[in-house]
Amino acid sequence: FGSVTRGFAAVTSDEVRRIDLEQSPRALPALALVDQAGQDLSLADYGSPSPYTTFVSLAYMRCQTVCRTSASGLAFLQQQIRDLGLKGQVRLLTLSFDPANDTPRVMKDHARSVGADAALWRTATVRNPHDLPALLKLFGIVVIPDGLGGYSHNSALFVVDNHGHLARAYDTDRPDLALIDYLRSVEQ
């Protein structure tokens, strides 16, 4: 039981994921994505060393529950990036796990509805739906169809550090903690 709970430090699978990421950041694979403008990109583009730290959430655009909280958290971060002059240091990424419905047009409309500035905040999904399991596994996201056309799923706010590694996870409703940790890291 001790190993499953990471030495009795975690009670939930989300806490285990958080501990695992902090201890062993993950490289980002070259998964083909398409963004809200219909542009091709690779998840590995975010996995290269760069001047950017990227805050990432996984969502689907029709979600009316936790995905709205994720979008609100990223909107908060977008405003903080502007207010604190972090535009050249921090960026935002929403990854959809519903490629059948979240087309570039749907993602573009969603981005507009949450006030996403395309210069800071990109929305994308897997180009090939067969790549979705690898994306979900990388982030530790469990997605279960709810029988009503939507999904039940866990969530988190993830950080891809400037070394290009998936390095941290925070509760979706605490983007302020993620920002505080980021600011502390650049002070050091």
MILUM-838964 format. One record per residue: x, y, z of N, C-alpha, C in turn. Coordinates in steps of 0.001 Angstrom, whole numbers, padded with zeros to 6 digits, always signed. Atoms other than C-alpha are relative to their C-alpha. Example, Ala and Ser with C-alpha at 12.3 -4.5 7.8 and 13.67 -1.06 7.14 Angstrom:
2
+000890-001190+000000+012300-004500+007800+000900+001200+000000 -000820-001190-000060+013670-001060+007140-000770+001090+000730 
// end
This chain:
188
+000825-001197+000000+000000+000000+000000+000866+001256+000000 -000900-001148-000056+002902+002325+000701+000489+000435-001369 -000502-000381+001322+004189+002183-002880-001104+000609-000864 +001124-000533+000775+000742+002817-004390-000308+001430+000421 +000277-001345-000512+000353+005912-002191+001248+000864+000057 -001278-000704+000029+003944+007030-002818+000478+000327+001403 -000491-000144-001373+005015+006421+000740-001032+000626+000918 +001124-000519-000787+001604+007260+002195-000144+001514-000130 +000083-001439+000237+001878+010771+000719-001211+000386-000844 +001113-000300+000899-001094+010466-001665-001180-000907+000297 +001231+000766-000203-004688+009371-001265-000697-000256-001330 +000682+000132+001284-005979+009936-004811+000994-000219-001135 -000856+000182+001174-004646+009063-008238+000530+001343-000504 -000488-001319+000402-004395+012806-008979+001195+000427+000854 -001149-000312-000862-002087+013230-005978+001208-000845-000374 -001093+000862+000451-000007+010264-007153+000624+000583-001261 -000504-000613+001239+000282+011884-010597+000843+001232+000329 -000716-001220-000378+001374+015165-008991+001395-000348+000536 -001279+000424-000573+004108+013420-006990+000910-000581-001080 -000792+000624+001061+005261+011346-009973+000594+001036-000951 -000512-001030+000904+005582+014428-012204+001119+000813+000644 -001035-000772-000682+007574+016341-009602+001299-000792+000106 -001192+000832-000144+009945+013405-009138+000620-000383-001337 -000488+000428+001320+010219+012418-012808-000771+000719-001102 +000670-000709+001092+009185+015075-015333+000038-000830-001280 +000167+000813+001210+008021+013587-018641+000305+000809-001254 -000232-000609+001312+009260+014373-022123-001299-000020-000795 +001192-000068+000834+006603+015383-024633+000276-000671-001340 -000210+000698+001265+006253+013065-027631-000440+000843-001200 +000343-000680+001250+005840+014128-031247-001386-000444-000469 +001371+000285+000423+002050+013809-031416-000475+001124-000904 +000492-001003+000945+000556+015581-034426-001296+000609+000524 +001161-000747-000470-001942+018267-033433-000476+000945-001095 +000535-001067+000837-004187+020758-035205-000619+001019+000949 +000489-001031-000915-005044+024090-033615-001279+000666-000511 +001261-000672+000303-008033+026443-033691+000044+000758-001325 -000124-000661+001303-006687+028111-036851+000173-001015-001125 -000195+001041+001001-006371+024756-038650+001463-000253-000302 -001437+000157+000205-002562+024918-038352+000496-001292+000643 -000625+001200-000548-000544+021749-037861+001121+000393+000943 -001102-000156-000938+001826+021527-034925+000230-001353+000647 -000318+001229-000706+003400+018865-032779+000058+000296+001493 -000135-000169-001441+003160+018386-029047+001472+000158+000359 -001441-000114-000243+006948+018037-029209+000492+001441-000159 -000363-001421+000103+007053+021744-030201+000035+000645+001385 +000037-000498-001374+006215+022388-026545+000988-000750+000875 -000925+000842-000746+008720+019738-025477+001459+000295-000278 -001383-000394+000256+011826+021524-026667+000381+001091+000991 -000423-001120-000855+013878+023765-024421-000323+001327-000684 +000403-001290+000553+012591+027300-024899-000067+001012+001139 +000148-000992-001066+012168+030562-023028-001357-000074+000689 +001363+000052-000513+008567+029576-022326-000238-001100+001031 +000677+000979-000829+006838+027825-019495-001428-000023-000526 +001339+000116+000561+003492+026504-020727-000938-000624+001029 +001068+000546-000838+000374+026022-018621-000980-000693-000938 +000800+000836+000886-001733+023232-020130-001211-000550+000746 +001177+000693-000520-005262+022007-019542-000534-000911-001101 +000678+000885+000943-007116+019130-021186-001486+000142+000235 +001420-000287-000115-010786+019631-021925-000719-000464-001260 +000762+000087+001235-013571+019218-024419-000957+001176-000008 +000638-001301+000129-015391+022244-025720-001467+000023+000433 +001417+000028-000388-018965+021099-024925-000201-000188+001494 +000087+000274-001441-018187+020416-021259-000531+001226+000740 +000594-001089-000777-020244+022499-018852+000410-000048+001468 -000380+000124-001406-018503+021443-015638+001476+000360+000183 -001399-000244-000358-014797+021063-014830+000786+000704-001116 -000702-000670+001098-013696+022243-018290-000225+001509+000045 +000245-001444-000171-015318+025617-017592+000931+000560+001079 -000936-000420-001047-013242+025808-014406+001409+000105-000582 -001320-000040+000650-010135+024986-016466+000132+001246-000869 -000038-001179+000874-010987+027704-019000+000080+001283+000826 -000061-001178-000873-011575+030216-016200+001394+000158+000594 -001358-000044-000538-008209+029309-014697+000997+000509-001020 -000906-000479+001036-006439+029851-018002-000277+001469-000323 +000326-001417+000210-008315+033151-018484+000649+000855+001096 -000668-000688-001103-007041+034211-015050+001500+000108-000282 -001432-000006+000298-003504+033206-016047+000325+000938-001157 -000222-000897+001128-003809+035067-019348+000049+001452+000479 +000006-001368-000511-004686+038262-017493+001243+000280+000851 -001194-000170-000823-001841+037737-015016+001260+000111-000852 -001143-000081+000919+000622+037156-017860+000108+001418-000542 +000003-001379+000507-000389+040512-019304+000390+000982+001103 -000223-000950-001098-000440+042332-015951+001434-000017+000518 -001345+000146-000564+002948+040985-014844+001110+000091-001053 -000998-000136+001060+004668+041456-018198+000722-001294-000324 -000607+001318+000218+005278+037724-018710-000227-000551-001408 +000410+000474+001327+004196+037551-022357+001091-000782-000731 -001075+000726+000664+007616+036382-023614+000520-001190+000783 -000490+001062-000872+007979+033843-020798-001014-001121+000241 +001053+000957-000339+004639+032087-020322-001024-000044-001126 +001075+000168+000976+002054+030694-022722-000984-001038+000508 +001096+000870-000434-001167+028711-022444-000397-000932-001139 +000425+000987+000991-002415+025580-024208-001157-000801+000559 +001102+000902-000309-005770+023834-024081+000041-001117-001029 +000014+001169+000875-005734+020305-025510-001357-000678+000124 +001303+000667+000006-009078+018828-026510+000195-001504-000121 -000015+001464+000135-009651+015129-025972-001259-000489-000713 +001194+000350+000767-012736+015166-028218+000191+000415-001464 -000299-000439+001361-011275+015394-031735-001157-000206-000983 +001134+000212+000907-014478+014066-033335-000916+001219-000043 +000886-001162-000067-016402+017148-032208+000737+001332+000023 -000735-001247-000155-013734+019743-031472+000875+000263-001222 -000655-000366+001247-012877+020801-034994+000689+001357+000183 -000594-001325-000113-010741+023866-035639-001044+001110+000166 +001052-001026-000108-013932+025918-036076-000602+000030+001406 +000571+000083-001357-015402+024689-032759+001010+000547+001016 -001028-000488-000921-012089+025335-030978+000171+001517-000122 -000117-001439+000215-011885+028816-032530-001160+000735+000678 +001166-000613-000645-015427+029646-031377+000123-000054+001520 -000179+000135-001451-014647+028337-027898+001061+000981+000497 -001060-000926-000393-011419+030334-027724-000531+001429+000046 +000585-001338+000016-013336+033466-028682-000930+000184+001199 +000979-000119-001098-016017+032741-026048+000666+000163+001365 -000697-000139-001287-013421+032546-023249+001017+001135-000029 -000885-001148+000095-011476+035568-024475+001460-000350-000188 -001386+000433+000194-008358+033649-025469+000694+000887-001031 -000863-000766+000889-005656+035815-027027+000892-001007-000721 -000743+001014+000766-004198+033656-029814+001515+000166+000109 -001442-000204-000175-000776+035207-029190+000512-000641+001286 -000376+000598-001289-000785+033688-025673-000579-001393+000208 +000790+001173-000376-003339+030892-025623-000462-000724-001251 +000337+000823+001163-003642+028150-028203-000885-001156+000445 +000843+001165-000224-006288+025431-028402+000265-000976-001136 -000329+000989+001024-005514+022187-030225-000566-001361+000405 +000387+001386-000245-006474+018547-030535+000879-000900-000862 -000816+000934+000781-004839+015424-031921-000467-000011-001454 +000310+000072+001432-004669+015316-035717-000623-001364-000319 +000468+001366+000232-005197+011536-035659-000635-000520+001289 +000651+000495-001221-007771+010190-033163+000676-001223+000618 -000723+001151-000539-005595+007080-032795+001102+000424+000976 -001017-000516-000917-003077+009289-030932-000584+000439+001344 +000640-000472-001227-005611+010216-028261+000397-000813+001237 -000413+000749-001198-004774+007319-025875+001400+000389+000497 -001355-000402-000417-001090+008351-025867-000026+001363+000675 +000115-001324-000604-002041+011961-025099-000584-000098+001405 +000646+000150-001309-004349+010950-022252+000924-000686+001000 -000923+000700-000893-001773+008553-020804+001108+000928+000474 -001064-000933-000350+000949+011202-020884-000422+000911+001153 +000482-000943-001004-001164+013582-018801-000751-000671+001151 +000712+000696-001063-002842+010903-016668-001471+000379+000074 +001410-000384+000061-006324+011913-017809-000828-001230-000349 +000925+001103+000226-009116+009349-017600-001296+000600-000536 +001193-000520+000667-012037+009986-019960-000961-001165-000217 +001015+001048+000122-015224+007919-019782-001262+000615-000593 +001262-000524+000545-018238+008531-022053-001106-000094+001057 +001041-000029-001037-021178+009529-019848-001342-000530-000467 +001249+000527+000525-023860+008032-022109-000960+001082-000461 +000847-001127+000391-025303+011504-022778+000666+000868-001066 -000724-000753+001011-022840+012607-025449+001187+000770+000542 -001126-000681-000623-020324+013991-022985+000934-000999+000649 -000986+000845-000653-017603+012630-020745+000086+000318+001482 -000465-000184-001366-016747+012113-017127+001511-000100-000085 -001455+000002+000114-013080+012918-016636+000622+000739+001178 -000763-000758-000991-010454+014059-014209+000681+001150-000725 -000660-001137+000633-008503+017218-014808+001109+000514+000903 -001054-000677-000747-005547+019277-013716+000504+001141-000872 -000733-001039+000711-003588+022340-014677+001455-000463+000016 -001347+000541+000128-000234+021116-015967+000992+001093-000358 -001073-000917+000352+003085+022873-016340+001039-000750-000821 -001129+000449+000801+005524+022213-019144+001077+001052+000228 -001051-000959-000362+008752+023797-017938+000788+000447-001229 -000745-000521+001138+011183+025715-020118+001069-000976-000510 -000851+001081+000512+013235+022515-020496-000805-000927-000905 +000857+000782+000879+010258+021082-022384-000534-001260+000630 +000503+001192-000690+009159+018586-019739-001315+000291+000716 +001225-000049-000800+005734+017950-018289+000448-000220+001438 -000706+000020-001273+006846+018764-014765-000883+000106+001237 +000825-000217-001193+003951+019639-012464-001475-000077-000368 +001457-000019+000154+000210+019335-011964-000599+000677+001226 +000700-000731-001057-002102+021538-009922-001497-000255-000132 +001448+000071+000076-005767+021435-009052-000481+001067-000983 +000509-000898+001031-007745+023061-011847-000468+001335+000562 +000546-001224-000581-009283+025585-009503+001039+000819+000764 -001062-000746-000695-005895+026825-008200+001110+000471-000955 -001047-000510+000885-004108+028508-011107+000901+001010+000710 -000811-000942-000764-002912+031076-008576+001212-000686+000616 -001141+000734-000566-000730+028423-006905+001032-000342-001075 -000915+000301+001103+000724+027404-010258+000800+001239-000374 -000685-001241+000338+001559+031034-011009+001007+000389+001080 -000912-000313-001107+003102+031598-007569+001250-000874-000083 -001162+000895+000125+005320+028523-008003+000870+000394-001190 -000768-000441+001169+006329+029729-011465+000821+001241+000349 -000709-001247-000344+007222+033189-010141+001147-000271+000967 -001087+000369-000914+009253+031639-007315+001157-000641-000757 -001056+000700+000746+011144+029468-009797+000836+000960-000823 -000795-000933+000798+012188+032425-011949+000786+000962+000890 -000759-000821-000944+013337+034357-008864+001302-000662+000412 -001162+000748-000496+015821+031613-007987+001133-000018-000977 
// end
